[in-house]
Amino acid sequence: MARDFNVAVVAVTVIAVVAAAYFLSEGTWVAPLVVLLASLLAVFSRR
């Protein structure tokens, strides 16, 4: 249960960060994709 909650929190955080990066970069997808890849790398390297 706690693990599912953690996964949900991470997913929501990643989505929020990607959305913020997209908004701040004024509609270009490069920055959000870099952020997304970096966060995925961090999540998988932590396991």
Distance bins in CASP14 RR format, pairs under 12 A and 6 or more apart:
PFRMAT RR
TARGET T0000
AUTHOR 0000-0000-0000
RMODE 2
METHOD distances of the structure
MODEL  1
1 7 0 0 0 0 0 1 0 0 0 0 0
1 8 0 0 0 0 0 1 0 0 0 0 0
2 8 0 0 0 0 0 1 0 0 0 0 0
2 9 0 0 0 0 0 1 0 0 0 0 0
3 9 0 0 0 0 0 1 0 0 0 0 0
3 10 0 0 0 0 0 1 0 0 0 0 0
3 47 0 0 0 0 0 1 0 0 0 0 0
4 10 0 0 0 0 0 1 0 0 0 0 0
4 11 0 0 0 0 0 1 0 0 0 0 0
5 11 0 0 0 0 0 1 0 0 0 0 0
5 12 0 0 0 0 0 1 0 0 0 0 0
6 12 0 0 0 0 0 1 0 0 0 0 0
6 13 0 0 0 0 0 1 0 0 0 0 0
6 43 0 0 0 0 0 1 0 0 0 0 0
6 46 0 0 0 0 0 1 0 0 0 0 0
6 47 0 0 0 0 0 1 0 0 0 0 0
7 13 0 0 0 0 0 1 0 0 0 0 0
7 14 0 0 0 0 0 1 0 0 0 0 0
7 43 0 0 0 0 1 0 0 0 0 0 0
7 47 0 0 0 0 0 1 0 0 0 0 0
8 14 0 0 0 0 0 1 0 0 0 0 0
8 15 0 0 0 0 0 1 0 0 0 0 0
9 15 0 0 0 0 0 1 0 0 0 0 0
9 16 0 0 0 0 0 1 0 0 0 0 0
9 43 0 0 0 0 0 1 0 0 0 0 0
10 16 0 0 0 0 0 1 0 0 0 0 0
10 17 0 0 0 0 0 1 0 0 0 0 0
10 39 0 0 0 0 1 0 0 0 0 0 0
10 40 0 0 0 0 0 1 0 0 0 0 0
10 42 0 0 0 0 1 0 0 0 0 0 0
10 43 1 0 0 1 0 0 0 0 0 0 0
10 44 0 0 0 0 0 1 0 0 0 0 0
10 46 0 0 0 0 1 0 0 0 0 0 0
10 47 0 0 0 0 0 1 0 0 0 0 0
11 17 0 0 0 0 0 1 0 0 0 0 0
11 18 0 0 0 0 0 1 0 0 0 0 0
11 36 0 0 0 0 0 1 0 0 0 0 0
11 39 0 0 0 0 0 1 0 0 0 0 0
11 40 0 0 0 0 0 1 0 0 0 0 0
11 43 0 0 0 0 1 0 0 0 0 0 0
12 18 0 0 0 0 0 1 0 0 0 0 0
12 19 0 0 0 0 0 1 0 0 0 0 0
12 39 0 0 0 0 0 1 0 0 0 0 0
13 19 0 0 0 0 0 1 0 0 0 0 0
13 20 0 0 0 0 0 1 0 0 0 0 0
13 35 0 0 0 0 0 1 0 0 0 0 0
13 36 0 0 0 0 0 1 0 0 0 0 0
13 39 0 0 0 0 1 0 0 0 0 0 0
13 42 0 0 0 0 0 1 0 0 0 0 0
13 43 0 0 0 0 0 1 0 0 0 0 0
14 20 0 0 0 0 0 1 0 0 0 0 0
14 21 0 0 0 0 0 1 0 0 0 0 0
14 32 0 0 0 0 0 1 0 0 0 0 0
14 35 0 0 0 0 1 0 0 0 0 0 0
14 36 1 0 0 1 0 0 0 0 0 0 0
14 37 0 0 0 0 0 1 0 0 0 0 0
14 38 0 0 0 0 1 0 0 0 0 0 0
14 39 1 0 1 0 0 0 0 0 0 0 0
14 40 1 0 0 1 0 0 0 0 0 0 0
14 41 0 0 0 0 0 1 0 0 0 0 0
14 42 0 0 0 0 1 0 0 0 0 0 0
14 43 0 0 0 0 1 0 0 0 0 0 0
15 21 0 0 0 0 0 1 0 0 0 0 0
15 22 0 0 0 0 0 1 0 0 0 0 0
15 32 0 0 0 0 0 1 0 0 0 0 0
15 35 0 0 0 0 0 1 0 0 0 0 0
15 36 0 0 0 0 1 0 0 0 0 0 0
15 39 0 0 0 0 0 1 0 0 0 0 0
16 22 0 0 0 0 0 1 0 0 0 0 0
16 23 0 0 0 0 0 1 0 0 0 0 0
16 32 0 0 0 0 0 1 0 0 0 0 0
16 35 0 0 0 0 0 1 0 0 0 0 0
16 36 0 0 0 0 0 1 0 0 0 0 0
16 39 0 0 0 0 0 1 0 0 0 0 0
17 23 0 0 0 0 0 1 0 0 0 0 0
17 24 0 0 0 0 0 1 0 0 0 0 0
17 31 0 0 0 0 0 1 0 0 0 0 0
17 32 0 0 0 0 1 0 0 0 0 0 0
17 33 0 0 0 0 0 1 0 0 0 0 0
17 34 0 0 0 0 0 1 0 0 0 0 0
17 35 1 0 1 0 0 0 0 0 0 0 0
17 36 0 0 0 0 1 0 0 0 0 0 0
17 37 0 0 0 0 0 1 0 0 0 0 0
17 38 0 0 0 0 1 0 0 0 0 0 0
17 39 1 0 0 1 0 0 0 0 0 0 0
17 40 0 0 0 0 0 1 0 0 0 0 0
17 42 0 0 0 0 0 1 0 0 0 0 0
18 24 0 0 0 0 0 1 0 0 0 0 0
18 25 0 0 0 0 0 1 0 0 0 0 0
18 27 0 0 0 0 0 1 0 0 0 0 0
18 29 0 0 0 0 1 0 0 0 0 0 0
18 30 0 0 0 0 0 1 0 0 0 0 0
18 31 0 0 0 0 1 0 0 0 0 0 0
18 32 1 0 1 0 0 0 0 0 0 0 0
18 33 0 0 0 0 1 0 0 0 0 0 0
18 34 0 0 0 0 1 0 0 0 0 0 0
18 35 1 0 1 0 0 0 0 0 0 0 0
18 36 1 0 1 0 0 0 0 0 0 0 0
18 37 0 0 0 0 0 1 0 0 0 0 0
18 38 0 0 0 0 0 1 0 0 0 0 0
18 39 0 0 0 0 1 0 0 0 0 0 0
18 40 0 0 0 0 0 1 0 0 0 0 0
19 25 0 0 0 0 0 1 0 0 0 0 0
19 27 0 0 0 0 0 1 0 0 0 0 0
19 29 0 0 0 0 0 1 0 0 0 0 0
19 31 0 0 0 0 0 1 0 0 0 0 0
19 32 1 0 0 1 0 0 0 0 0 0 0
19 35 0 0 0 0 0 1 0 0 0 0 0
19 36 0 0 0 0 0 1 0 0 0 0 0
20 27 0 0 0 0 0 1 0 0 0 0 0
20 31 0 0 0 0 1 0 0 0 0 0 0
20 32 0 0 0 0 1 0 0 0 0 0 0
20 35 0 0 0 0 1 0 0 0 0 0 0
20 36 0 0 0 0 0 1 0 0 0 0 0
21 27 0 0 0 0 1 0 0 0 0 0 0
21 28 0 0 0 0 1 0 0 0 0 0 0
21 29 0 0 0 0 1 0 0 0 0 0 0
21 30 0 0 0 0 1 0 0 0 0 0 0
21 31 1 0 1 0 0 0 0 0 0 0 0
21 32 1 0 1 0 0 0 0 0 0 0 0
21 33 0 0 0 0 1 0 0 0 0 0 0
21 34 0 0 0 0 1 0 0 0 0 0 0
21 35 1 0 1 0 0 0 0 0 0 0 0
21 36 0 0 0 0 1 0 0 0 0 0 0
21 37 0 0 0 0 0 1 0 0 0 0 0
21 38 0 0 0 0 0 1 0 0 0 0 0
21 39 0 0 0 0 0 1 0 0 0 0 0
22 28 1 0 0 1 0 0 0 0 0 0 0
22 29 1 0 0 1 0 0 0 0 0 0 0
22 30 0 0 0 0 1 0 0 0 0 0 0
22 31 1 0 0 1 0 0 0 0 0 0 0
22 32 1 0 1 0 0 0 0 0 0 0 0
22 33 0 0 0 0 1 0 0 0 0 0 0
22 34 0 0 0 0 0 1 0 0 0 0 0
22 35 0 0 0 0 1 0 0 0 0 0 0
22 36 0 0 0 0 0 1 0 0 0 0 0
23 29 0 0 0 0 0 1 0 0 0 0 0
23 31 0 0 0 0 0 1 0 0 0 0 0
23 32 0 0 0 0 1 0 0 0 0 0 0
23 35 0 0 0 0 0 1 0 0 0 0 0
24 30 0 0 0 0 0 1 0 0 0 0 0
24 31 1 0 0 1 0 0 0 0 0 0 0
24 32 0 0 0 0 1 0 0 0 0 0 0
24 35 0 0 0 0 0 1 0 0 0 0 0
25 31 1 0 1 0 0 0 0 0 0 0 0
25 32 1 0 0 1 0 0 0 0 0 0 0
25 33 0 0 0 0 0 1 0 0 0 0 0
25 34 0 0 0 0 1 0 0 0 0 0 0
25 35 0 0 0 0 1 0 0 0 0 0 0
26 32 0 0 0 0 0 1 0 0 0 0 0
27 33 0 0 0 0 0 1 0 0 0 0 0
28 34 0 0 0 0 0 1 0 0 0 0 0
29 35 0 0 0 0 0 1 0 0 0 0 0
29 36 0 0 0 0 1 0 0 0 0 0 0
29 37 0 0 0 0 0 1 0 0 0 0 0
30 36 0 0 0 0 0 1 0 0 0 0 0
30 37 0 0 0 0 0 1 0 0 0 0 0
31 37 0 0 0 0 0 1 0 0 0 0 0
31 38 0 0 0 0 0 1 0 0 0 0 0
32 38 0 0 0 0 0 1 0 0 0 0 0
32 39 0 0 0 0 0 1 0 0 0 0 0
33 39 0 0 0 0 0 1 0 0 0 0 0
33 40 0 0 0 0 0 1 0 0 0 0 0
34 40 0 0 0 0 0 1 0 0 0 0 0
34 41 0 0 0 0 0 1 0 0 0 0 0
35 41 0 0 0 0 0 1 0 0 0 0 0
35 42 0 0 0 0 0 1 0 0 0 0 0
36 42 0 0 0 0 0 1 0 0 0 0 0
36 43 0 0 0 0 0 1 0 0 0 0 0
37 43 0 0 0 0 0 1 0 0 0 0 0
37 44 0 0 0 0 0 1 0 0 0 0 0
38 44 0 0 0 0 0 1 0 0 0 0 0
38 45 0 0 0 0 0 1 0 0 0 0 0
39 45 0 0 0 0 0 1 0 0 0 0 0
39 46 0 0 0 0 0 1 0 0 0 0 0
40 46 0 0 0 0 0 1 0 0 0 0 0
40 47 0 0 0 0 0 1 0 0 0 0 0
41 47 0 0 0 0 0 1 0 0 0 0 0
END
